């Protein structure tokens, strides 16, 4: 909703034939709450805005700070905001600039009071506060009206005569002058606990223009009294900030005294309510719209179902991926690599002692048949988590960050990472030898090379392996479809439960699906032995 409509809404509230109400707010979240409660408008209270900054209501918060807060409030709401503009923050020239800045931020109106700058709150020694010269204040109103670009922007003149100890005649005299100067409404203020001053003024005023009141002190007055008096708008001026302070004081005292959150969690909103008020869901929807056009969230599927029997007693109560390296589980090191590159959607397929995998920020699923099945069966368990941009890798893999970064920028619907350093002494276990369409040229970056075959042994023929596949694959949209089709076809074969990721790669290649190769030269390790744990500690430094 644009600023023009907000100005029109405020004017309609002021000229409505029935009594209308607006509620105080002092920041974005309180403004959202006021709107959700059903109020038709918001009072941006000077007292409340100052309080949320932690300063006094004496113009200690600059007008630019106030306007900055108003911008946040306006951005999250569709109802009009009326600013408590104190004295206009200076003379007529300050007033002109204020009105222009308020209109730019979608604020519907401003209320200014006939006191001197810097102002003091009306309820602090009000009778000692001098009032502004009538002619000077009228000039300020005229300057504001001349500066507005929207005809419906409202300037309300607040009469402080009763606060300063003057009589009804002075209050009427001032209100008439302000109305003649162009004020769209008059706010008559009183510090008495009974409404007699307000009612006397309303009777004498006789609806010459809309009349606004702030019943902070005479709050016990029945609302029908205001209706019968012909009041146009009631401002509930500071209840939101006072309620917030009372709640925060009680909560802070309770937690400090009890040293626990148990006693208060059921009495405060859950964090998800804060997310809701902040519009977190809208951001998620926007990400789906705007980040899906050429940019995808990369998902990870890490296979971590095996015990790692080669580690003997170290894995009696935990899987291999939970073995500590430098005081941190192996899987935690892997997850941290992804998070450094803002890859946060991580699925881990567990099996042996899966209940001990307590790494935060992952989605853990289980292969219930891990003891009798292989890697492809574990991957099939994760099929609901497949994505159009995903990494599939062994959960016991460690590598330098640049390998992952380069993989994310490597073209191809399926990409396999191959280490061309065949004599890498840090690689243990049974290697997956990779045969490719061309060797690593070393001096070239971004070679266009296809994977031809993966096997556990080197060939005795003239064709030699070009490197070792490290157990890491990347799939994009079409590659994902190829993989899903291959899984569906392979699951019909009798030996599916014994198949590995390498078997899937070989199957895809036989089907004519290209798998591109990203060559690296060392800087990775799969954890297969006790010696590997020591090497892993060095790799993570």
BABANU-300549 format. One record per residue (C-alpha): residue number from 1; residue in one letter; y, z, x. Coordinates in Angstrom, 3 decimals. Layout:
N
PT,nr,rest,py,pz,px
PT,NUM,A,Y,Z,X $
...
! end
This chain:
541
PT,nr,rest,py,pz,px
PT,1,X,0.000,0.000,0.000 $
PT,2,X,3.331,-1.024,1.519 $
PT,3,X,6.461,1.035,2.010 $
PT,4,X,8.274,-0.618,-0.897 $
PT,5,X,5.635,0.578,-3.367 $
PT,6,X,5.810,4.103,-1.969 $
PT,7,X,9.571,4.182,-2.511 $
PT,8,X,9.085,2.944,-6.070 $
PT,9,X,6.491,5.655,-6.684 $
PT,10,X,8.874,8.401,-5.557 $
PT,11,X,11.679,7.084,-7.748 $
PT,12,X,9.274,6.984,-10.701 $
PT,13,X,8.395,10.635,-10.075 $
PT,14,X,12.078,11.580,-10.083 $
PT,15,X,12.849,9.635,-13.270 $
PT,16,X,9.628,10.434,-15.112 $
PT,17,X,10.079,11.843,-18.649 $
PT,18,X,7.548,14.557,-17.801 $
PT,19,X,7.554,17.287,-15.169 $
PT,20,X,6.047,16.054,-11.893 $
PT,21,X,4.724,17.891,-8.823 $
PT,22,X,4.407,17.204,-5.117 $
PT,23,X,2.647,19.329,-2.490 $
PT,24,X,3.508,20.233,1.089 $
PT,25,X,1.654,18.694,4.027 $
PT,26,X,2.387,18.954,7.712 $
PT,27,X,0.049,16.527,9.506 $
PT,28,X,-2.358,13.680,8.846 $
PT,29,X,-5.354,15.702,7.721 $
PT,30,X,-3.358,17.946,5.356 $
PT,31,X,-1.664,14.837,3.903 $
PT,32,X,-5.107,13.324,3.221 $
PT,33,X,-6.214,16.536,1.514 $
PT,34,X,-3.105,16.603,-0.693 $
PT,35,X,-3.722,13.020,-1.739 $
PT,36,X,-7.420,13.674,-2.464 $
PT,37,X,-6.453,16.668,-4.604 $
PT,38,X,-4.682,14.271,-6.965 $
PT,39,X,-1.024,14.902,-6.171 $
PT,40,X,1.296,11.958,-6.705 $
PT,41,X,3.479,12.743,-3.709 $
PT,42,X,3.799,14.756,-0.491 $
PT,43,X,6.545,17.085,0.678 $
PT,44,X,6.838,16.919,4.475 $
PT,45,X,8.155,20.433,4.867 $
PT,46,X,10.458,21.217,7.761 $
PT,47,X,9.060,24.738,7.936 $
PT,48,X,5.448,23.541,7.932 $
PT,49,X,5.943,20.693,10.406 $
PT,50,X,7.766,23.076,12.767 $
PT,51,X,4.979,25.635,12.354 $
PT,52,X,2.234,23.167,13.222 $
PT,53,X,4.146,22.456,16.437 $
PT,54,X,4.374,26.229,17.005 $
PT,55,X,8.189,26.348,17.004 $
PT,56,X,10.828,27.869,14.732 $
PT,57,X,12.355,26.177,11.698 $
PT,58,X,15.695,25.860,13.521 $
PT,59,X,15.540,22.188,14.532 $
PT,60,X,13.563,23.211,17.619 $
PT,61,X,11.236,20.291,16.929 $
PT,62,X,13.306,17.172,17.539 $
PT,63,X,13.776,14.676,14.750 $
PT,64,X,11.825,12.091,16.762 $
PT,65,X,8.855,14.496,16.919 $
PT,66,X,9.093,14.989,13.171 $
PT,67,X,9.222,11.228,12.569 $
PT,68,X,6.229,10.722,14.855 $
PT,69,X,4.185,13.176,12.768 $
PT,70,X,5.371,11.462,9.591 $
PT,71,X,3.983,8.173,10.863 $
PT,72,X,0.482,9.694,11.121 $
PT,73,X,0.841,11.153,7.622 $
PT,74,X,2.027,7.872,6.158 $
PT,75,X,-0.734,5.860,7.827 $
PT,76,X,-3.520,7.851,6.149 $
PT,77,X,-2.060,8.050,2.643 $
PT,78,X,-1.006,5.738,-0.178 $
PT,79,X,1.253,8.164,-2.059 $
PT,80,X,4.954,8.648,-1.278 $
PT,81,X,6.205,11.158,1.277 $
PT,82,X,9.516,12.958,0.800 $
PT,83,X,10.821,14.384,4.064 $
PT,84,X,12.496,17.747,4.263 $
PT,85,X,15.207,16.352,6.536 $
PT,86,X,17.094,19.618,7.105 $
PT,87,X,20.777,18.700,7.624 $
PT,88,X,20.036,15.105,8.584 $
PT,89,X,19.679,16.118,12.239 $
PT,90,X,23.366,15.694,13.037 $
PT,91,X,26.358,13.813,11.658 $
PT,92,X,26.604,10.628,9.586 $
PT,93,X,25.505,8.474,12.530 $
PT,94,X,22.324,10.498,13.033 $
PT,95,X,21.710,10.158,9.303 $
PT,96,X,21.997,6.375,9.456 $
PT,97,X,19.462,6.122,12.251 $
PT,98,X,17.122,8.604,10.531 $
PT,99,X,17.015,6.555,7.326 $
PT,100,X,16.242,3.362,9.237 $
PT,101,X,13.418,5.034,11.160 $
PT,102,X,11.959,6.595,8.018 $
PT,103,X,11.879,3.258,6.219 $
PT,104,X,10.164,1.646,9.209 $
PT,105,X,7.352,4.208,8.908 $
PT,106,X,6.850,3.902,5.184 $
PT,107,X,8.522,7.183,4.191 $
PT,108,X,9.809,7.063,0.616 $
PT,109,X,12.767,9.417,0.806 $
PT,110,X,14.565,12.254,2.536 $
PT,111,X,16.096,15.495,1.293 $
PT,112,X,19.088,16.852,3.232 $
PT,113,X,20.754,20.241,2.757 $
PT,114,X,24.429,21.134,2.917 $
PT,115,X,24.256,23.485,5.895 $
PT,116,X,25.296,23.119,9.523 $
PT,117,X,23.203,21.709,12.358 $
PT,118,X,21.117,23.280,13.804 $
PT,119,X,19.874,24.710,10.514 $
PT,120,X,18.230,28.078,9.874 $
PT,121,X,15.537,28.555,7.253 $
PT,122,X,17.061,29.484,3.908 $
PT,123,X,15.049,32.695,3.643 $
PT,124,X,16.322,34.103,6.965 $
PT,125,X,19.756,35.752,6.514 $
PT,126,X,20.699,33.084,4.010 $
PT,127,X,23.925,34.786,2.910 $
PT,128,X,25.259,34.582,6.463 $
PT,129,X,24.667,30.877,6.804 $
PT,130,X,27.839,28.754,6.495 $
PT,131,X,27.731,25.669,4.305 $
PT,132,X,28.812,22.210,5.325 $
PT,133,X,32.188,20.811,4.330 $
PT,134,X,31.716,18.960,1.060 $
PT,135,X,33.520,15.812,2.172 $
PT,136,X,31.599,15.696,5.456 $
PT,137,X,28.283,16.109,3.616 $
PT,138,X,29.217,13.425,1.087 $
PT,139,X,29.953,11.067,3.988 $
PT,140,X,26.494,11.767,5.339 $
PT,141,X,24.931,10.872,1.957 $
PT,142,X,26.972,7.659,1.784 $
PT,143,X,25.998,6.705,5.333 $
PT,144,X,22.338,7.144,4.465 $
PT,145,X,22.584,5.091,1.277 $
PT,146,X,24.465,2.327,3.086 $
PT,147,X,21.751,2.200,5.767 $
PT,148,X,18.683,1.887,3.559 $
PT,149,X,17.154,-1.557,3.081 $
PT,150,X,14.898,-0.656,0.146 $
PT,151,X,16.882,-0.031,-3.037 $
PT,152,X,14.284,2.530,-4.149 $
PT,153,X,14.470,4.675,-1.005 $
PT,154,X,15.632,8.080,-2.258 $
PT,155,X,18.122,10.500,-0.766 $
PT,156,X,18.058,13.937,-2.361 $
PT,157,X,20.916,16.382,-1.808 $
PT,158,X,19.861,20.008,-1.510 $
PT,159,X,22.484,22.509,-2.680 $
PT,160,X,22.376,25.818,-0.757 $
PT,161,X,25.239,27.543,-2.590 $
PT,162,X,23.010,30.228,-4.162 $
PT,163,X,21.268,30.854,-0.826 $
PT,164,X,24.631,31.438,0.876 $
PT,165,X,25.796,33.848,-1.861 $
PT,166,X,28.092,31.527,-3.826 $
PT,167,X,28.235,31.391,-7.594 $
PT,168,X,27.175,28.827,-10.197 $
PT,169,X,30.577,27.143,-10.232 $
PT,170,X,30.373,26.374,-6.510 $
PT,171,X,26.811,25.093,-6.877 $
PT,172,X,27.866,22.743,-9.686 $
PT,173,X,30.958,21.599,-7.778 $
PT,174,X,28.891,20.644,-4.784 $
PT,175,X,26.160,18.968,-6.846 $
PT,176,X,28.724,16.821,-8.694 $
PT,177,X,30.275,15.680,-5.422 $
PT,178,X,26.912,14.835,-3.909 $
PT,179,X,25.826,12.916,-6.999 $
PT,180,X,29.064,10.951,-6.927 $
PT,181,X,28.454,10.145,-3.240 $
PT,182,X,25.190,8.450,-4.166 $
PT,183,X,22.498,11.150,-4.084 $
PT,184,X,19.486,10.052,-6.152 $
PT,185,X,18.626,13.628,-7.144 $
PT,186,X,19.811,17.188,-6.651 $
PT,187,X,17.611,19.977,-5.293 $
PT,188,X,18.907,23.380,-6.314 $
PT,189,X,17.553,26.233,-4.206 $
PT,190,X,17.327,29.980,-4.816 $
PT,191,X,15.881,32.948,-2.925 $
PT,192,X,15.585,35.232,-5.961 $
PT,193,X,12.201,36.233,-7.343 $
PT,194,X,13.373,35.432,-10.878 $
PT,195,X,14.482,31.916,-11.987 $
PT,196,X,17.803,32.863,-13.656 $
PT,197,X,19.985,31.040,-11.123 $
PT,198,X,17.867,27.897,-11.400 $
PT,199,X,17.792,27.955,-15.183 $
PT,200,X,21.556,28.542,-15.403 $
PT,201,X,22.184,25.616,-13.094 $
PT,202,X,19.781,23.363,-15.022 $
PT,203,X,21.520,24.192,-18.303 $
PT,204,X,24.969,23.473,-16.884 $
PT,205,X,23.759,20.369,-15.041 $
PT,206,X,22.405,18.872,-18.275 $
PT,207,X,20.310,16.107,-16.664 $
PT,208,X,23.232,14.282,-15.047 $
PT,209,X,20.639,13.071,-12.523 $
PT,210,X,17.105,14.207,-11.642 $
PT,211,X,16.808,17.891,-10.730 $
PT,212,X,14.333,19.167,-8.123 $
PT,213,X,13.286,22.786,-7.500 $
PT,214,X,11.249,24.731,-4.930 $
PT,215,X,9.798,27.835,-6.671 $
PT,216,X,8.600,29.569,-3.488 $
PT,217,X,10.244,32.897,-4.381 $
PT,218,X,10.052,32.726,-8.183 $
PT,219,X,6.453,31.484,-8.158 $
PT,220,X,5.372,33.733,-11.054 $
PT,221,X,7.556,31.814,-13.491 $
PT,222,X,5.397,29.965,-16.051 $
PT,223,X,5.509,26.243,-15.405 $
PT,224,X,6.412,25.547,-19.033 $
PT,225,X,9.739,27.249,-18.370 $
PT,226,X,10.553,24.473,-15.904 $
PT,227,X,9.539,21.848,-18.463 $
PT,228,X,11.776,23.326,-21.124 $
PT,229,X,14.676,23.483,-18.645 $
PT,230,X,14.459,19.736,-18.010 $
PT,231,X,13.398,19.966,-14.361 $
PT,232,X,12.217,16.608,-12.991 $
PT,233,X,10.193,17.538,-9.917 $
PT,234,X,8.601,20.729,-8.591 $
PT,235,X,7.890,21.010,-4.871 $
PT,236,X,5.111,23.347,-3.784 $
PT,237,X,6.758,23.669,-0.405 $
PT,238,X,4.655,25.643,2.083 $
PT,239,X,1.344,26.718,0.565 $
PT,240,X,-0.847,24.392,2.654 $
PT,241,X,0.395,25.702,5.996 $
PT,242,X,0.206,29.305,4.791 $
PT,243,X,-3.357,28.824,3.556 $
PT,244,X,-4.342,27.244,6.868 $
PT,245,X,-2.833,30.115,8.849 $
PT,246,X,-4.582,32.746,6.716 $
PT,247,X,-7.930,31.035,7.150 $
PT,248,X,-7.532,30.516,10.898 $
PT,249,X,-6.482,34.108,11.443 $
PT,250,X,-9.503,35.429,9.533 $
PT,251,X,-11.941,33.131,11.329 $
PT,252,X,-10.523,33.845,14.790 $
PT,253,X,-10.658,37.611,14.183 $
PT,254,X,-14.231,37.485,12.889 $
PT,255,X,-15.571,35.381,15.765 $
PT,256,X,-13.777,37.442,18.402 $
PT,257,X,-15.106,40.670,16.913 $
PT,258,X,-18.688,39.612,16.195 $
PT,259,X,-19.166,37.235,19.161 $
PT,260,X,-21.208,34.928,16.953 $
PT,261,X,-20.688,32.043,14.546 $
PT,262,X,-23.415,33.160,12.156 $
PT,263,X,-21.029,35.018,9.867 $
PT,264,X,-18.561,32.183,9.414 $
PT,265,X,-20.453,28.871,9.422 $
PT,266,X,-21.242,29.062,5.696 $
PT,267,X,-17.558,29.636,4.901 $
PT,268,X,-15.990,26.719,6.749 $
PT,269,X,-16.390,22.990,6.248 $
PT,270,X,-19.066,21.223,8.312 $
PT,271,X,-17.941,18.972,11.139 $
PT,272,X,-19.013,15.945,9.097 $
PT,273,X,-16.261,16.780,6.574 $
PT,274,X,-13.694,16.497,9.365 $
PT,275,X,-15.212,13.150,10.317 $
PT,276,X,-14.939,12.045,6.667 $
PT,277,X,-11.273,12.998,6.442 $
PT,278,X,-10.639,11.181,9.715 $
PT,279,X,-12.174,7.988,8.306 $
PT,280,X,-15.151,7.825,10.668 $
PT,281,X,-17.187,5.740,8.205 $
PT,282,X,-14.453,3.117,8.011 $
PT,283,X,-14.548,2.745,11.788 $
PT,284,X,-18.303,2.212,11.731 $
PT,285,X,-17.899,-0.519,9.124 $
PT,286,X,-15.112,-2.107,11.154 $
PT,287,X,-17.333,-2.131,14.230 $
PT,288,X,-19.958,-4.022,12.253 $
PT,289,X,-17.371,-6.618,11.218 $
PT,290,X,-15.478,-7.085,14.429 $
PT,291,X,-17.948,-6.277,17.184 $
PT,292,X,-20.662,-8.462,15.726 $
PT,293,X,-18.701,-11.655,16.418 $
PT,294,X,-19.970,-12.504,19.865 $
PT,295,X,-20.344,-8.900,21.010 $
PT,296,X,-23.369,-6.743,20.288 $
PT,297,X,-24.236,-3.138,20.781 $
PT,298,X,-26.963,-3.071,23.380 $
PT,299,X,-29.988,-1.023,22.348 $
PT,300,X,-32.608,0.385,24.675 $
PT,301,X,-36.338,0.879,24.145 $
PT,302,X,-37.930,2.970,26.894 $
PT,303,X,-41.714,3.294,27.014 $
PT,304,X,-42.696,6.837,27.958 $
PT,305,X,-46.087,7.553,26.381 $
PT,306,X,-48.209,8.230,29.451 $
PT,307,X,-48.969,11.556,31.086 $
PT,308,X,-48.901,10.443,34.712 $
PT,309,X,-52.241,11.883,35.757 $
PT,310,X,-51.505,11.062,39.405 $
PT,311,X,-49.158,14.053,39.367 $
PT,312,X,-52.064,16.423,38.630 $
PT,313,X,-50.889,19.884,37.555 $
PT,314,X,-47.226,18.884,37.353 $
PT,315,X,-47.865,17.063,34.074 $
PT,316,X,-50.216,19.516,32.388 $
PT,317,X,-47.475,20.589,29.973 $
PT,318,X,-45.121,17.602,30.045 $
PT,319,X,-45.173,13.805,30.365 $
PT,320,X,-44.168,12.099,33.582 $
PT,321,X,-40.697,11.240,32.277 $
PT,322,X,-39.851,14.955,32.033 $
PT,323,X,-40.572,15.719,35.692 $
PT,324,X,-37.447,17.132,37.376 $
PT,325,X,-35.563,15.137,39.989 $
PT,326,X,-32.742,17.068,41.585 $
PT,327,X,-32.948,19.595,38.764 $
PT,328,X,-32.704,16.989,35.997 $
PT,329,X,-35.577,15.306,34.110 $
PT,330,X,-36.413,11.767,35.160 $
PT,331,X,-35.667,10.492,31.644 $
PT,332,X,-32.258,12.205,31.667 $
PT,333,X,-31.343,10.232,34.804 $
PT,334,X,-32.311,7.038,32.996 $
PT,335,X,-30.336,7.907,29.858 $
PT,336,X,-27.272,8.760,31.958 $
PT,337,X,-27.378,5.285,33.530 $
PT,338,X,-27.104,3.728,30.088 $
PT,339,X,-24.361,6.031,28.886 $
PT,340,X,-22.205,5.235,31.900 $
PT,341,X,-22.068,1.682,30.547 $
PT,342,X,-21.463,2.874,26.949 $
PT,343,X,-25.024,2.084,25.869 $
PT,344,X,-25.717,4.887,23.425 $
PT,345,X,-28.487,3.562,21.159 $
PT,346,X,-31.597,4.651,23.035 $
PT,347,X,-35.105,4.761,21.576 $
PT,348,X,-37.864,6.446,23.561 $
PT,349,X,-41.517,5.868,22.666 $
PT,350,X,-43.386,9.054,23.506 $
PT,351,X,-47.076,9.905,23.398 $
PT,352,X,-48.516,12.572,25.660 $
PT,353,X,-46.752,15.916,25.045 $
PT,354,X,-43.994,14.055,23.210 $
PT,355,X,-42.761,17.308,21.692 $
PT,356,X,-41.508,18.352,25.155 $
PT,357,X,-39.123,15.390,25.387 $
PT,358,X,-35.914,17.211,24.478 $
PT,359,X,-33.315,14.842,25.887 $
PT,360,X,-30.164,14.799,23.706 $
PT,361,X,-28.735,11.589,22.267 $
PT,362,X,-31.984,9.651,22.014 $
PT,363,X,-34.173,8.563,19.116 $
PT,364,X,-37.728,9.708,19.821 $
PT,365,X,-40.652,7.982,18.132 $
PT,366,X,-44.326,8.479,18.905 $
PT,367,X,-47.310,6.304,19.594 $
PT,368,X,-50.011,8.434,17.964 $
PT,369,X,-52.738,6.415,19.690 $
PT,370,X,-51.229,6.617,23.175 $
PT,371,X,-54.514,7.807,24.718 $
PT,372,X,-56.381,4.622,23.756 $
PT,373,X,-53.623,2.002,23.738 $
PT,374,X,-51.288,0.371,26.235 $
PT,375,X,-47.676,-0.678,26.611 $
PT,376,X,-47.599,-3.346,23.921 $
PT,377,X,-48.955,-0.945,21.309 $
PT,378,X,-46.154,1.500,22.209 $
PT,379,X,-43.598,-1.305,21.985 $
PT,380,X,-44.933,-2.253,18.531 $
PT,381,X,-44.274,1.345,17.389 $
PT,382,X,-40.604,0.774,18.216 $
PT,383,X,-40.308,-2.500,16.317 $
PT,384,X,-38.080,-0.978,13.570 $
PT,385,X,-35.553,-0.272,16.354 $
PT,386,X,-35.465,-3.868,17.619 $
PT,387,X,-31.978,-5.315,17.935 $
PT,388,X,-30.368,-8.657,18.712 $
PT,389,X,-29.307,-7.264,22.087 $
PT,390,X,-31.878,-4.916,23.563 $
PT,391,X,-33.392,-3.736,26.803 $
PT,392,X,-37.085,-2.958,27.073 $
PT,393,X,-38.203,-1.039,30.149 $
PT,394,X,-40.510,1.590,31.553 $
PT,395,X,-39.344,5.148,31.051 $
PT,396,X,-40.252,6.125,34.637 $
PT,397,X,-37.863,3.576,36.144 $
PT,398,X,-34.890,4.453,38.321 $
PT,399,X,-32.337,1.966,39.639 $
PT,400,X,-28.811,1.597,40.907 $
PT,401,X,-26.191,1.031,38.192 $
PT,402,X,-25.220,-2.427,39.393 $
PT,403,X,-28.663,-3.758,38.411 $
PT,404,X,-28.082,-2.835,34.780 $
PT,405,X,-24.518,-4.167,34.868 $
PT,406,X,-25.644,-7.514,36.284 $
PT,407,X,-28.438,-7.753,33.715 $
PT,408,X,-25.952,-7.299,30.873 $
PT,409,X,-23.971,-10.284,32.171 $
PT,410,X,-26.946,-12.513,32.933 $
PT,411,X,-27.385,-15.473,30.502 $
PT,412,X,-30.672,-16.129,28.755 $
PT,413,X,-32.472,-15.188,25.556 $
PT,414,X,-35.002,-13.248,27.630 $
PT,415,X,-34.225,-12.076,31.164 $
PT,416,X,-36.616,-10.349,33.580 $
PT,417,X,-35.434,-8.405,36.630 $
PT,418,X,-37.348,-9.412,39.776 $
PT,419,X,-37.059,-7.772,43.219 $
PT,420,X,-37.284,-10.490,45.869 $
PT,421,X,-37.647,-7.925,48.681 $
PT,422,X,-41.423,-8.178,48.865 $
PT,423,X,-41.609,-5.739,51.785 $
PT,424,X,-39.705,-2.973,49.973 $
PT,425,X,-41.440,0.199,51.278 $
PT,426,X,-40.084,2.343,48.433 $
PT,427,X,-42.151,0.563,45.757 $
PT,428,X,-45.521,2.193,45.163 $
PT,429,X,-48.284,1.808,42.632 $
PT,430,X,-49.833,-1.425,41.446 $
PT,431,X,-47.099,-4.090,41.634 $
PT,432,X,-46.436,-6.804,39.076 $
PT,433,X,-46.027,-9.895,41.234 $
PT,434,X,-43.610,-12.448,39.820 $
PT,435,X,-44.036,-16.172,40.281 $
PT,436,X,-40.819,-18.057,39.592 $
PT,437,X,-39.483,-21.623,39.447 $
PT,438,X,-37.458,-21.098,42.635 $
PT,439,X,-37.189,-18.440,45.332 $
PT,440,X,-34.241,-16.114,45.717 $
PT,441,X,-31.639,-18.083,47.673 $
PT,442,X,-29.926,-14.824,48.713 $
PT,443,X,-26.560,-16.489,49.259 $
PT,444,X,-26.327,-17.743,45.690 $
PT,445,X,-25.250,-15.651,42.754 $
PT,446,X,-26.395,-16.569,39.259 $
PT,447,X,-29.274,-18.885,40.147 $
PT,448,X,-30.903,-20.618,37.183 $
PT,449,X,-34.503,-19.520,37.719 $
PT,450,X,-37.373,-19.221,35.220 $
PT,451,X,-40.251,-16.800,35.334 $
PT,452,X,-43.576,-18.656,35.489 $
PT,453,X,-46.166,-15.900,35.592 $
PT,454,X,-46.740,-12.198,36.292 $
PT,455,X,-49.964,-10.865,37.765 $
PT,456,X,-51.292,-7.876,39.674 $
PT,457,X,-52.434,-9.828,42.745 $
PT,458,X,-50.839,-12.313,45.095 $
PT,459,X,-52.236,-15.819,45.106 $
PT,460,X,-54.281,-17.103,47.992 $
PT,461,X,-53.069,-20.593,47.276 $
PT,462,X,-50.035,-22.240,48.760 $
PT,463,X,-47.923,-20.804,45.938 $
PT,464,X,-46.728,-17.354,46.907 $
PT,465,X,-45.175,-14.697,44.709 $
PT,466,X,-41.393,-14.704,44.760 $
PT,467,X,-40.984,-11.000,44.097 $
PT,468,X,-41.967,-8.045,41.997 $
PT,469,X,-41.061,-7.624,38.362 $
PT,470,X,-39.599,-4.124,38.089 $
PT,471,X,-40.528,-3.470,34.438 $
PT,472,X,-37.174,-4.298,32.842 $
PT,473,X,-36.460,-7.016,30.261 $
PT,474,X,-33.479,-7.981,28.185 $
PT,475,X,-33.795,-9.718,24.796 $
PT,476,X,-31.028,-11.395,22.829 $
PT,477,X,-31.148,-12.787,19.296 $
PT,478,X,-33.589,-15.662,19.747 $
PT,479,X,-35.553,-13.768,22.357 $
PT,480,X,-36.041,-10.908,19.945 $
PT,481,X,-37.449,-13.317,17.372 $
PT,482,X,-39.827,-14.748,19.957 $
PT,483,X,-40.984,-11.252,20.894 $
PT,484,X,-41.559,-10.205,17.271 $
PT,485,X,-43.588,-13.355,16.619 $
PT,486,X,-45.619,-12.770,19.789 $
PT,487,X,-46.366,-9.178,18.822 $
PT,488,X,-47.520,-10.300,15.385 $
PT,489,X,-49.840,-12.893,16.924 $
PT,490,X,-51.166,-10.678,19.727 $
PT,491,X,-51.955,-7.802,17.360 $
PT,492,X,-54.689,-9.988,15.850 $
PT,493,X,-56.498,-10.184,19.185 $
PT,494,X,-59.324,-7.790,20.040 $
PT,495,X,-57.813,-6.782,23.383 $
PT,496,X,-54.310,-5.974,22.031 $
PT,497,X,-54.685,-2.245,22.675 $
PT,498,X,-55.105,-2.881,26.408 $
PT,499,X,-52.191,-5.294,26.797 $
PT,500,X,-49.131,-4.628,28.947 $
PT,501,X,-45.536,-5.832,28.880 $
PT,502,X,-46.507,-8.318,31.587 $
PT,503,X,-49.163,-9.724,29.258 $
PT,504,X,-46.502,-10.276,26.609 $
PT,505,X,-44.307,-12.102,29.119 $
PT,506,X,-47.176,-14.370,30.134 $
PT,507,X,-47.962,-15.085,26.489 $
PT,508,X,-44.355,-16.038,25.743 $
PT,509,X,-44.249,-18.337,28.775 $
PT,510,X,-47.434,-20.079,27.622 $
PT,511,X,-45.765,-20.580,24.242 $
PT,512,X,-42.962,-22.442,26.006 $
PT,513,X,-40.375,-19.651,25.650 $
PT,514,X,-38.126,-19.516,28.732 $
PT,515,X,-37.738,-16.203,30.529 $
PT,516,X,-34.835,-16.248,32.972 $
PT,517,X,-34.924,-14.309,36.244 $
PT,518,X,-32.309,-11.944,37.642 $
PT,519,X,-33.080,-11.479,41.333 $
PT,520,X,-32.280,-8.169,43.016 $
PT,521,X,-33.025,-6.888,46.541 $
PT,522,X,-34.350,-3.344,46.335 $
PT,523,X,-32.464,-0.303,44.981 $
PT,524,X,-35.045,0.582,42.323 $
PT,525,X,-38.110,2.747,41.992 $
PT,526,X,-40.837,3.456,39.488 $
PT,527,X,-42.219,6.964,39.755 $
PT,528,X,-45.952,6.706,40.454 $
PT,529,X,-46.684,9.435,43.010 $
PT,530,X,-45.524,12.730,44.469 $
PT,531,X,-43.905,10.807,47.324 $
PT,532,X,-41.922,8.860,44.747 $
PT,533,X,-40.305,12.082,43.542 $
PT,534,X,-38.775,12.596,46.990 $
PT,535,X,-37.671,8.970,47.164 $
PT,536,X,-36.185,9.260,43.685 $
PT,537,X,-34.013,12.172,44.772 $
PT,538,X,-32.590,10.037,47.591 $
PT,539,X,-32.010,7.062,45.253 $
PT,540,X,-29.930,9.180,42.868 $
PT,541,X,-27.532,10.352,45.589 $
! end
